[in-house]
Amino acid sequence: MLVTLRPSVAARSALKQAARAMSTQAEPLVLTRRSDSGKVEIIQLNRPKALNALSSPLFNELNAAMEKADNDPEVRAIVLTGGDKVFAAGADIKEMKDKEFADAYKNNFLGTWGKVGTIKKPIVGAVAGYAVTNAQLGGGCELAMMADILICSEKATFGQPEITLGIIPGGGGTQRLTGLIGKSRTMDMVLANRKINGTEAAQWGLCARVVPAEQSVTEEAVKIAEQIAKFGQVAAIAGKETVNAALELPLQEGLRFERRIFQALFATKDQKEGMAAFAEKRKPTWSDN
Ligand SMILES: *[C@@H]1O[C@H](CO)[C@@H](O)[C@H](O)[C@H]1NC(C)=O
């Protein structure tokens, strides 16, 4: 009796363990990897079948990955990508169609979606668009704008089509777009549902660089992040913070903020090293101090 019982108990426990492992091994919504140099964290949205449609669970994983990279001293720049087909479609409409005001208000619906905009380290966003026309719309466009430098495929599409659903953008679309491309063009996109491609996005100042359709936007973004990673971290973080202040502060306040940060950098070893290296015609060695 004992002999036949033993293997069956073991088998049952093994089965239970396997079932538990399977149920906890849901596909991650965000993938992370480190570039070859070890200095750039590549964070990739991972809902390919849903065109990386945005949802609160995806943002929970994205925010955690961003915070981890921000706090990791080895990471000097971050690449945010949706892969080489698409960046991100808008929010999942089916998930929000029955939402009510009280619930949205009490639980601060979309409140956690802006976390990427508070990361200290430079973020290079890679917006693909190969053979996909309905991406980077709504939330996807808003998330892309939270990156510091945006690289896009000439085939990328940007739009804020919320008005077609009887709503307006809620993840920064009306505010960030206005700062990037101006009021009239933002109104064209938000009120008239105008969509633009990557070439226009670059002409309008939404993107910094355009990549031909056959080239990998993620690879280009990693190259730019590696370039940033060669410089001292204190100056890179200070540069990001100060440029972002331009979108928030009136000019005199912004100029004062810039000057204070500029003056403060004379307390860093990297300023002494950078200027000494320049005078001695050698390459600087940054200590991030
Ligand atoms: C982007 O849009 C402009 C203006 O509509 C158009 O002239 C251009 O051909 C488009 N580019 C691509 C790659 O589709």
The ligand as an ORCA input file, in Angstrom:
! r2SCAN-3c Opt
* xyz 0 1
  C       3.812     61.780    -44.849
  O       2.796     62.735    -45.040
  C       3.093     63.708    -46.024
  C       2.007     64.754    -46.003
  O       0.723     64.176    -46.019
  C       3.256     63.027    -47.362
  O       3.622     63.975    -48.347
  C       4.348     61.950    -47.281
  O       4.416     61.225    -48.475
  C       4.054     60.991    -46.119
  N       5.209     60.091    -45.955
  C       5.080     58.746    -45.863
  C       6.341     57.989    -45.695
  O       4.015     58.188    -45.912
*
